[in-house]
Amino acid sequence: MQKIIVAAVAQNGVIGNEGSIPWHSREDMRYFKNLTMGSPVIMGRKTYESMGKPLKGRLNIVLSGSMKSATEGLLVFDSLGKALEYCENEVKSEKVFIIGGGEVYRQAIKLVDEMSISKMKFQAEGSVLFPPLKDSDWDVEVKAEYEDFQVFWYKRKQFEVKS
Ligand SMILES: NC(=O)c1ccc[n+]([C@@H]2O[C@H](COP(=O)([O-])OP(=O)(O)OC[C@H]3O[C@@H](n4cnc5c(N)ncnc54)[C@H](OP(=O)(O)O)[C@@H]3O)[C@@H](O)[C@H]2O)c1
């Protein structure tokens, strides 16, 4: 199962402010929808609350230690490991997307194989940042170009183990 982070990041690393994304890009919303449609999406409780309802056409998984009851079309897990295990063993999905926010990206960045990062062409004000990246760990290519942003596709480098 491919584990993929999807994020939109401003030039200064900002991804969120006071429970929402501090910009509105229809193009990026469309890109995100096309990319994730049909696959499970995993998100933190604060990101789910900022959306208010599950994303259509996708199994929505929320990470939370405090949320109890689940709405239809929504599963809650109290660890990222359990959520990934469920997707792999029960859903048997080929891909799972980890869609934020900051706290969840920080945990997932060590585990994912690939990342789709929409680099916005502007700075933004906000207190939630994408975690720092070690560029030497990733092969990066520009996958698409839009008016507001460029999509950079990150693939974790595979190191040969010499015996
Ligand atoms: N630009 C983008 O692409 C993008 C994407 C998504 C979100 N965002 C923005 O990011 C901000 C939210 O990010 P955030 O860092 O504040 O919060 P978050 O990551 O969305 O949610 C944090 C919460 O998730 C739960 N959680 C996280 N890891 C967990 C784990 N391993 N096990 C169990 N529960 C876990 C905890 O919930 P409990 O407290 O209930 O235990 C925690 O308080 C918002 O502003 C949002 O709009 C931006």
The ligand as an SDF file (V2000), in Angstrom:
LIG
                    3D

 48 52  0  0  0  0  0  0  0  0999 V2000
   -2.5500   23.4620    3.7030 N   0  0  0  0  0  0  0  0  0  0  0  0
   -2.9060   22.1910    3.8060 C   0  0  0  0  0  0  0  0  0  0  0  0
   -2.6540   21.3690    2.9120 O   0  0  0  0  0  0  0  0  0  0  0  0
   -3.6310   21.7430    5.0430 C   0  0  0  0  0  0  0  0  0  0  0  0
   -4.1320   20.4190    5.1000 C   0  0  0  0  0  0  0  0  0  0  0  0
   -4.7930   20.0250    6.2630 C   0  0  0  0  0  0  0  0  0  0  0  0
   -4.9630   20.8990    7.3110 C   0  0  0  0  0  0  0  0  0  0  0  0
   -4.4680   22.1720    7.2110 N   0  0  0  0  0  0  0  0  0  0  0  0
   -4.6000   23.1140    8.3320 C   0  0  0  0  0  0  0  0  0  0  0  0
   -3.8390   22.6230    9.4420 O   0  0  0  0  0  0  0  0  0  0  0  0
   -4.4330   23.0770   10.6600 C   0  0  0  0  0  0  0  0  0  0  0  0
   -4.6760   21.8940   11.5780 C   0  0  0  0  0  0  0  0  0  0  0  0
   -3.4390   21.2770   11.8990 O   0  0  0  0  0  0  0  0  0  0  0  0
   -3.0530   20.9530   13.4220 P   0  0  0  0  0  0  0  0  0  0  0  0
   -1.6170   20.5290   13.4650 O   0  0  0  0  0  0  0  0  0  0  0  0
   -3.4650   22.0990   14.2720 O   0  0  0  0  0  0  0  0  0  0  0  0
   -4.0440   19.7460   13.8020 O   0  0  0  0  0  0  0  0  0  0  0  0
   -4.3470   18.3210   13.1080 P   0  0  0  0  0  0  0  0  0  0  0  0
   -3.0650   17.6260   12.7880 O   0  0  0  0  0  0  0  0  0  0  0  0
   -5.3610   18.4840   12.0330 O   0  0  0  0  0  0  0  0  0  0  0  0
   -5.1040   17.5920   14.3270 O   0  0  0  0  0  0  0  0  0  0  0  0
   -4.4500   17.4040   15.5440 C   0  0  0  0  0  0  0  0  0  0  0  0
   -5.2890   16.4580   16.3840 C   0  0  0  0  0  0  0  0  0  0  0  0
   -5.3510   15.1800   15.7610 O   0  0  0  0  0  0  0  0  0  0  0  0
   -5.3120   14.1610   16.7490 C   0  0  0  0  0  0  0  0  0  0  0  0
   -4.1130   13.3530   16.5510 N   0  0  0  0  0  0  0  0  0  0  0  0
   -2.9620   13.6950   15.8990 C   0  0  0  0  0  0  0  0  0  0  0  0
   -2.1110   12.6650   15.8840 N   0  0  0  0  0  0  0  0  0  0  0  0
   -2.7330   11.6450   16.5300 C   0  0  0  0  0  0  0  0  0  0  0  0
   -2.3630   10.3070   16.8370 C   0  0  0  0  0  0  0  0  0  0  0  0
   -1.1890    9.7870   16.4480 N   0  0  0  0  0  0  0  0  0  0  0  0
   -3.2440    9.5450   17.5180 N   0  0  0  0  0  0  0  0  0  0  0  0
   -4.4490   10.0380   17.9020 C   0  0  0  0  0  0  0  0  0  0  0  0
   -4.8550   11.2860   17.6360 N   0  0  0  0  0  0  0  0  0  0  0  0
   -4.0090   12.0800   16.9590 C   0  0  0  0  0  0  0  0  0  0  0  0
   -5.3640   14.8540   18.0950 C   0  0  0  0  0  0  0  0  0  0  0  0
   -6.7650   14.9790   18.3720 O   0  0  0  0  0  0  0  0  0  0  0  0
   -7.3820   14.9500   19.8690 P   0  0  0  0  0  0  0  0  0  0  0  0
   -6.9650   16.2570   20.4780 O   0  0  0  0  0  0  0  0  0  0  0  0
   -8.8430   14.8270   19.6380 O   0  0  0  0  0  0  0  0  0  0  0  0
   -6.7690   13.7600   20.5720 O   0  0  0  0  0  0  0  0  0  0  0  0
   -4.7540   16.2090   17.7860 C   0  0  0  0  0  0  0  0  0  0  0  0
   -5.1700   17.2230   18.6900 O   0  0  0  0  0  0  0  0  0  0  0  0
   -5.7180   23.7940   10.2610 C   0  0  0  0  0  0  0  0  0  0  0  0
   -5.4630   25.2000   10.2020 O   0  0  0  0  0  0  0  0  0  0  0  0
   -6.0080   23.2600    8.8750 C   0  0  0  0  0  0  0  0  0  0  0  0
   -6.7780   24.1300    8.0910 O   0  0  0  0  0  0  0  0  0  0  0  0
   -3.8150   22.6030    6.0990 C   0  0  0  0  0  0  0  0  0  0  0  0
  1  2  1  0
  2  3  2  0
  2  4  1  0
  4  5  1  0
  4 48  2  0
  5  6  2  0
  6  7  1  0
  7  8  2  0
  8  9  1  0
  8 48  1  0
  9 10  1  0
  9 46  1  0
 10 11  1  0
 11 12  1  0
 11 44  1  0
 12 13  1  0
 13 14  1  0
 14 15  2  0
 14 16  1  0
 14 17  1  0
 17 18  1  0
 18 19  2  0
 18 20  1  0
 18 21  1  0
 21 22  1  0
 22 23  1  0
 23 24  1  0
 23 42  1  0
 24 25  1  0
 25 26  1  0
 25 36  1  0
 26 27  1  0
 26 35  1  0
 27 28  2  0
 28 29  1  0
 29 30  1  0
 29 35  2  0
 30 31  1  0
 30 32  2  0
 32 33  1  0
 33 34  2  0
 34 35  1  0
 36 37  1  0
 36 42  1  0
 37 38  1  0
 38 39  2  0
 38 40  1  0
 38 41  1  0
 42 43  1  0
 44 45  1  0
 44 46  1  0
 46 47  1  0
M  CHG  2   8   1  16  -1
M  END
$$$$
